[in-house]
């Protein structure tokens, strides 16, 4: 299953923003090793959010634990969204009568 994790830097995260790329690499490693998940893409963004990650995880409890583990480090606050790709959306639409 795909998920979008939207992130905003906390005060701590802004103070140490020069480490953001290093933290992104650590996040990728943590997702893979501890949560059997994959960070497919990660972008720093302009606008309402500072960072966006596209994560493939086996289920909601796993991605929730991943996002909470990330937020617990104190550098970002997260919001997680379930992402539906084109193939899955096509299957959903076939169910509409």
N, C-alpha and C positions, 0 to 999 in steps of 0.2 A: 504494500500500500504506500502511496505517496502522501507526503505532508509538506506543507510550507511552514517554516518557523520564521516568524518576523521578530526582529530584535531591535531594541533601543539600548544605547549605552547608558549605564548607570553613571553616577558621579565618579565612582572608582574606575569604571571602564574608560571614561573620557580622560581622567588623569593619566592613565597608562595606555592611551590610544596607540602609541608607537609599537606596542606589542600585539596589536590586533591581528596581524597576519600570522604571527606565531601562535596566538590563541586559536585561530581558525584551524591551523594544522593539528593542534592538540584536540580540538573538537572532532575533527574527522577521525582521528585515531581512537578517541574515546567511543564514538558512535560504533565504529567497526568492532573494536575489541570487547567492550563492555555490554553493548546492546545489539550486536549482530545486525546493525543497520548501516546504511551507506549515505553519506552526504554526497548527493549527485552533483550539486552545484551550490555555490555560495557567492553572493554578491554584496558589496557595500553599495548602499543606495542613497539617493537624495530624496527628501520629502519627509513623510510621516515616520518612516523607519530608517534605521541606520544600516541594518544588515538583513539579508534574506537568505535562508538556506532551503534548498529542496532536498528532502530526506526520504529515503526508502526504508521503511521499518515494517516488521511483521504485523504489528497491530497497535491499537490506541494505547494500551497500557505501556508498551515499550517506548513509543515516541514521547509519551507523557513523562516517563521516568528519565529519558534522555534530556528533554527540555528542562525538567526540574533540576537535574544534575548540573546542567550548563548554568542555569540561573543561580544556583547555590554558590557558584564560584564568585558571584558578586559583580561581574563586569557588564552583564546585560540583563534586561527584563525581556521575557519572551511572550509571544502569542502564537499558538499553533493552530493551523487550519488543515483540514483534510483536503487533499488535492485529487481531483478526478481527471484522469487522462482521456484522450479521445476514444480509445478502445472501450474503456469502462463506461464512458458516457453513452456510447452507441448501444451497449447492452442495456443500460438503464432506459434509454428511449424506446427500445423494442418492447419494453414492458407496458408502455403507455397505450391504452386502448382508445 
